[in-house]
């Protein structure tokens, strides 16, 4: 649209409440743009860092202000309304869903957006896709991004389809995955894709290029690769992240066969990133995602000080105090669980004369099974609960983190107390009540860790099952030995 009769430029940003989109809105505001967003929820837009710049419903955005259009990007009328009067539009939509209709839905949305932008006379579309190799079969999500970029470039509206690799920023899902794998695993057996080469980019630099692309001349209708100065395998990103924060060197080896679907389960469990996000992130790492040209830098320049190195981007994304949180939480939880294990072991006396005199049910497991099972369960308790507590603390939900710590402490007290009541106090009936309380507490812990990551709940479930079995066994012993 011509800007002859206006004193400012109006930009529409889709995906404005997403991680990259929210940063693009903030950058455009700083550059003096009037910004319009197409969002399903006005309340969510108001919760963004730029929420205080949102104009009242029905008002038009002026330079440095944001106008929120409530609507759905899959509805043509909403898209048309949002694009009306816009000089440029940022298409930052990408679904993390999957299925047979996933790519077709993405294509239809892009076609409708491009058509509406052409009809409304929008002067430029800016799209963010992914770096990818040529001539290879791409994953579903990466292929979809390539297809969307082509559709927008063929829409009749000049389009800059920017292509980036891993985005390094504090709330980026791909960075959260990298960060937590690097911080929480002293070593790992990883799938083959950890050796694939990647050109990462800091969120600061990605946003600079996305905002600057609006100023490209109209004859620029093409893809542009964007990336930082470093190209390295994912395994080296993990190692360099650890080195940046003074952590011990990480030892990572590759496994001959590890499917993306299988890897998504354990990665979600370790990192806390939702598995629905992990799967497409892994899919984008199944290829070398390397920058092949830097043409956009020649047209719009580079960010002040140049592109950030991997280490500088990591330092900007994470504060030093946060990198120590996992170590502190894991150490504290491990000490608590270890103390419980030691106390429980001291209180347990299966070789005393009283225990040997008991009438035990025939289905009781052999004595050797108990120390083996409990050792594995104590390790399970420490790992899953430490991960859950660390994630709650990192998310800023400290009340929930404190409640989880209290629930774990109560569980460990019941665990040790049950052993003392049975073997030292020699009161099977009372110890059955403690065992029942321990089972209820264990189920509650499973529920709590499941809320942070379903995979963790699955891993901790055997603890609740074992304490439930112990309660039944304890009750059977009490019933058989009432005299």
Secondary structure as UniProt FT lines:
FT   TURN            4..5
FT   STRAND          10..14
FT   TURN            15..17
FT   HELIX           19..30
FT   TURN            31..32
FT   STRAND          34..39
FT   HELIX           42..46
FT   TURN            49..50
FT   HELIX           51..53
FT   TURN            57..58
FT   TURN            63..64
FT   STRAND          66..70
FT   TURN            73..74
FT   HELIX           76..83
FT   TURN            84..85
FT   STRAND          88..91
FT   TURN            100..101
FT   HELIX           102..119
FT   TURN            120..121
FT   STRAND          124..130
FT   HELIX           140..153
FT   TURN            154..156
FT   STRAND          159..164
FT   STRAND          167..168
FT   TURN            170..171
FT   HELIX           173..184
FT   STRAND          187..190
FT   HELIX           192..195
FT   STRAND          197..198
FT   STRAND          201..202
FT   HELIX           203..212
FT   HELIX           213..215
FT   TURN            218..219
FT   STRAND          222..225
FT   STRAND          232..233
FT   HELIX           234..244
FT   TURN            245..246
FT   STRAND          251..254
FT   HELIX           260..271
FT   HELIX           275..284
FT   HELIX           295..300
FT   TURN            304..305
FT   HELIX           310..317
FT   HELIX           320..323
FT   HELIX           325..347
FT   TURN            350..351
FT   HELIX           353..356
FT   TURN            362..363
FT   HELIX           367..394
FT   TURN            395..396
FT   HELIX           398..419
FT   HELIX           420..424
FT   HELIX           428..452
FT   HELIX           454..480
//
